[in-house]
Amino acid sequence: QVQLVQSGGGLVQAGGSLRLSCAASGRTFNSHAVGWFRQAPGKEREFVGAINWSGSRTYYVDSVKGRFTISRENSKSMVYLQMNSLKPEDTAVYYCAARLGPYSDDTSRYDYWGQGTQVTVSS
């Protein structure tokens, strides 16, 4: 069993930066890939990016590539989403999620979810 608790987020002006954290409990977390998703009002939850269990591989959707960075510290059971050059269209509730095996862009393949954290980017 893995539990994920998110922190970070908030209100930032366009062009600014925020870092989201995802703290995990559960001794098998270091075997899990972690994905980040976001959901804007009235829209479906969408995949943002992911990191494999070791942190050696990451994947990002084109809309955030070059601006967002996912990293992890398995010694601390932490995963981070560093968001730079934020745009108003990045405004959403952001979620981290974990699954055993390779990362995926499919929400249904993730077994554990954080509670979500609001990110609001003003223009």
C-alpha positions in Angstrom: 0.0 0.0 0.0 1.3 3.5 -0.9 -0.1 6.8 0.3 0.7 10.0 -1.4 0.5 13.4 0.2 1.0 16.5 -1.9 2.2 20.0 -1.0 3.2 23.1 -2.8 1.1 24.9 -5.3 -0.6 28.3 -5.0 -1.0 31.5 -7.0 1.8 32.8 -9.2 2.1 35.3 -12.0 2.7 34.2 -15.6 6.4 33.5 -16.1 6.8 32.5 -12.5 7.8 29.2 -10.9 6.3 26.7 -8.5 7.4 23.4 -7.1 5.0 20.6 -6.2 6.0 17.8 -3.8 4.6 14.4 -3.5 5.5 12.5 -0.3 5.0 8.8 -0.2 4.6 6.3 2.6 4.9 2.6 2.0 8.0 0.5 1.8 7.4 -0.4 -1.9 7.3 3.2 -3.1 10.8 3.0 -4.5 9.5 0.4 -7.0 6.7 2.6 -8.3 6.7 4.9 -11.3 5.1 8.3 -10.6 3.0 10.3 -13.0 1.8 13.9 -12.7 -1.6 14.8 -14.0 -3.7 18.0 -14.0 -7.3 18.8 -14.2 -8.7 22.3 -15.2 -12.3 23.3 -14.5 -14.7 21.6 -16.8 -12.0 19.5 -18.4 -10.8 15.9 -18.1 -7.7 15.0 -16.1 -4.7 15.1 -18.4 -1.3 13.6 -18.2 1.6 16.0 -17.7 4.6 13.8 -17.2 6.1 10.9 -15.4 9.3 9.4 -13.9 10.3 5.8 -13.6 11.1 4.1 -10.4 14.8 4.9 -10.3 14.5 8.4 -11.6 16.6 7.6 -14.6 13.9 8.3 -17.1 11.3 11.0 -17.5 8.6 11.8 -20.0 6.7 15.0 -20.6 3.9 16.1 -22.8 4.8 18.7 -25.5 2.9 21.5 -23.8 5.2 21.4 -20.7 8.4 20.1 -22.2 11.3 22.4 -21.4 9.4 24.2 -18.7 8.5 21.4 -16.2 10.9 18.9 -14.6 10.1 15.8 -12.6 12.6 14.4 -10.2 12.6 12.0 -7.2 14.6 11.3 -4.1 13.9 7.7 -3.2 15.9 8.0 0.0 13.2 10.4 1.2 10.3 8.9 -0.7 9.7 12.2 -2.5 8.8 13.1 -6.0 8.9 16.7 -7.3 7.4 18.7 -10.1 9.3 21.8 -10.8 7.3 24.2 -13.0 9.0 27.2 -14.6 7.8 29.8 -17.1 4.2 29.1 -16.0 1.4 30.2 -18.2 -2.3 30.9 -17.4 -3.2 27.7 -19.3 -1.2 25.7 -16.7 -3.9 26.6 -14.1 -5.4 23.4 -12.8 -5.5 21.0 -9.9 -2.4 18.9 -10.1 -2.2 15.3 -8.9 0.7 12.8 -8.4 0.0 9.2 -8.9 2.0 6.0 -8.5 1.9 2.6 -10.1 4.2 -0.5 -10.1 5.9 -1.1 -13.4 6.6 1.4 -16.2 5.1 4.8 -16.2 1.9 5.5 -18.2 -0.1 8.4 -19.5 -3.3 6.5 -18.7 -5.0 7.5 -15.4 -6.6 4.1 -15.1 -3.2 2.4 -14.8 -2.3 4.2 -11.6 -3.2 2.6 -8.3 -2.5 5.4 -5.8 -3.3 9.1 -6.0 -2.4 12.2 -4.1 -5.1 14.6 -2.9 -4.4 17.2 -5.5 -3.1 20.7 -5.2 -4.3 23.9 -6.9 -2.0 25.8 -9.1 -3.3 29.2 -10.4 -1.3 31.2 -12.9 -2.5 34.8 -13.3 -1.9 36.8 -16.5 
